[in-house]
Amino acid sequence: MNRAFLQELAHYAVHNREGCVLWADGEHGFNPYDFAELNMERGFDAEWGADRVLIKRCMTPFQWDTVLTRHLEQKLLVTRGALVVASPYEGLFSTDELTDWEREDYFDFSLEHLKGLAARFDVPVVLGVDMATWCRSHPLLAFAAYKAASSRWSVQRCGDGWSAKERVAEIVASSEPVRQMSLRDFSPRTPTPSPMPVVPRRQMPAATHRG
């Protein structure tokens, strides 16, 4: 679902904002045929704006790091940015190729760097994540990213379009004993059926022995 929504978002940015869409793509999420189809559905030539959607494939954590911390800034220095997309952003941190301390270093630097680029170049930076899965695999990183983001949105299909809801309430995790929380803790609970009553086993009379 993230792929289709981000494609729609990129299409909107090209048609309604000045500059280029810069997409760090870790899962072949951008489909040029879908982009052309959106153009034709809305009365444009199939290739309208395609030259302003610049895709950089990132298949390993090291490619991710190079693109997000070097190539992205270099491109923004020479071209105006309408939108920056990094998806799936958690792919940089969810690989076994990195140790825990390496993962945290990449993560901390990446977030601060991207927030700095957004402010410096006045360009929205959208991180596409599967938050539910990320919370299960790397909950501390997922929660830190949630807190660091300037705004947080959940997206779902709505007929032929999309419904995007801003998450405005902060998550406060408090429990005793302390344990790591995930999004599952804040989702509606599915009622569980009442357990079957336990019927005590009938006591057998004690055996008697004749002397």
C-alpha positions in Angstrom: 0.0 0.0 0.0 2.9 2.4 0.7 4.2 2.0 -2.8 0.9 3.0 -4.4 0.3 5.9 -2.1 3.9 7.3 -2.4 3.6 7.0 -6.2 0.4 9.1 -6.0 2.2 11.6 -3.7 5.1 11.9 -6.1 2.7 12.5 -9.0 0.9 15.2 -7.1 4.2 16.9 -6.2 5.4 17.0 -9.8 2.1 18.5 -10.9 1.6 21.0 -8.1 5.0 22.0 -6.8 8.1 23.5 -8.4 11.2 21.3 -8.6 12.0 17.6 -8.7 10.9 14.6 -6.8 13.9 12.8 -5.4 13.1 9.2 -4.5 15.5 6.9 -2.6 13.8 3.6 -3.5 14.7 0.4 -1.6 12.1 -2.0 -3.1 11.4 -0.9 -6.7 8.4 1.0 -5.4 8.3 3.6 -8.2 6.6 2.2 -11.3 7.0 4.4 -14.5 4.0 2.7 -16.1 1.7 3.5 -13.2 3.0 7.1 -13.3 2.1 7.3 -17.0 -1.3 5.9 -16.3 -2.0 8.5 -13.7 -1.0 11.2 -16.2 -3.4 9.9 -18.8 -6.2 9.5 -16.4 -5.9 13.2 -15.5 -5.6 14.5 -19.0 -1.8 14.8 -19.4 0.6 13.1 -21.9 2.0 9.8 -20.5 5.5 11.2 -20.0 4.5 14.6 -18.6 6.8 15.4 -15.6 8.6 12.1 -15.8 11.9 14.0 -16.3 11.4 15.6 -12.8 11.1 12.3 -10.9 14.6 11.2 -10.1 14.9 7.6 -8.7 18.0 6.2 -6.9 17.8 2.5 -6.1 19.1 1.5 -2.7 19.3 -2.3 -2.2 21.8 -2.5 0.6 22.2 -0.6 3.9 25.4 0.9 2.6 23.7 2.2 -0.6 21.0 3.7 1.6 23.5 5.5 3.7 25.4 6.8 0.7 22.3 8.1 -1.0 20.7 9.6 2.1 23.8 11.3 3.5 25.7 12.3 0.4 23.9 12.0 -2.9 20.7 13.6 -1.7 22.4 16.7 -0.5 24.5 17.0 -3.6 21.3 16.9 -5.8 19.5 19.4 -3.7 22.4 21.8 -4.0 21.9 21.9 -7.8 18.2 21.4 -8.3 15.1 22.6 -6.5 13.3 19.8 -4.6 9.6 19.4 -4.6 9.6 16.3 -2.5 12.0 13.8 -1.1 10.8 10.2 -0.5 12.8 7.5 1.3 11.0 4.1 1.3 11.0 1.7 2.9 13.0 3.7 5.3 13.2 0.9 7.9 15.1 -1.2 5.3 18.3 0.7 6.2 18.2 -0.6 9.8 16.4 -3.9 9.6 19.2 -6.0 8.0 21.4 -8.5 9.7 24.4 -7.0 7.9 24.6 -4.4 10.6 25.3 -4.9 14.3 23.1 -3.2 16.9 25.6 -0.3 17.5 26.1 0.2 13.8 22.3 0.3 13.2 21.8 2.9 15.9 24.7 5.1 14.6 23.2 5.0 11.0 19.8 5.7 12.4 20.7 8.7 14.6 22.8 10.3 12.0 20.3 9.7 9.2 17.4 11.3 11.1 19.3 14.4 12.1 20.7 14.8 8.6 17.3 14.4 6.8 15.6 16.9 9.2 18.5 19.3 8.5 18.0 19.0 4.8 14.3 19.5 5.0 14.8 22.8 6.9 17.8 24.0 4.9 16.2 23.4 1.4 12.6 23.9 2.4 11.6 20.5 1.0 9.2 17.9 2.6 11.0 14.7 3.4 8.6 11.7 3.6 9.8 8.5 5.2 7.6 5.5 4.1 7.6 2.8 6.7 5.6 -0.3 7.7 5.4 0.8 11.3 3.6 -2.3 12.6 6.3 -4.6 11.2 9.1 -2.3 12.3 7.7 -2.2 15.9 7.9 -6.0 16.0 11.4 -6.3 14.6 13.2 -3.2 16.0 10.8 -1.5 18.4 13.2 1.0 19.9 14.2 2.4 16.5 10.6 2.5 15.4 9.5 4.5 18.5 12.5 6.8 18.2 11.6 7.6 14.6 8.0 8.2 15.6 9.1 10.7 18.2 11.6 12.4 15.9 9.2 13.0 12.9 7.7 16.4 12.5 4.3 14.9 11.6 3.0 11.3 11.5 0.3 10.0 9.1 -1.4 6.7 8.7 -2.6 5.9 5.2 -5.3 3.5 3.9 -7.3 3.0 0.7 -10.6 4.8 0.5 -12.6 3.9 -2.6 -10.6 5.1 -5.6 -8.5 7.5 -3.5 -6.7 7.6 -0.2 -7.5 8.4 3.4 -4.5 9.9 5.4 -5.0 10.6 9.1 -2.5 12.6 11.1 -1.4 11.0 14.3 -1.4 13.9 16.8 -1.3 12.1 20.2 2.0 11.1 21.6 2.4 7.5 22.7 3.2 7.3 26.4 4.4 3.9 27.4 4.1 3.1 31.1 3.9 -0.3 32.7 5.1 -2.3 35.6 7.4 -4.1 35.2 8.8 -2.0 32.3 8.5 -3.7 29.0 8.9 -2.6 25.3 5.6 -1.4 23.9 4.5 -1.8 20.2 1.6 -0.5 18.1 -0.3 -3.6 18.9 -0.7 -2.3 22.5 -2.6 0.7 21.2 -4.9 -1.1 18.7 -8.4 -2.3 19.5 -8.4 -5.6 21.3 -10.2 -8.5 19.7 -12.5 -10.0 22.4 -11.4 -13.4 23.4 -14.0 -16.1 24.1 -14.7 -16.9 27.7 -12.9 -20.0 28.9 -14.9 -23.1 29.4 -15.7 -23.7 33.1 -13.5 -26.1 34.8 -15.4 -29.0 36.4 -13.6 -30.5 39.3 -12.9 -34.2 39.0 -15.3 -36.2 41.2 -13.5 -37.4 44.3 -13.4 -41.2 44.5 -14.1 -42.7 48.0 -11.0 -43.7 49.8 -10.2 -47.4 49.6 -10.9 -49.4 52.8 -8.7 -52.2 53.9 -9.8 -55.0 56.1 -7.5 -56.0 58.8 
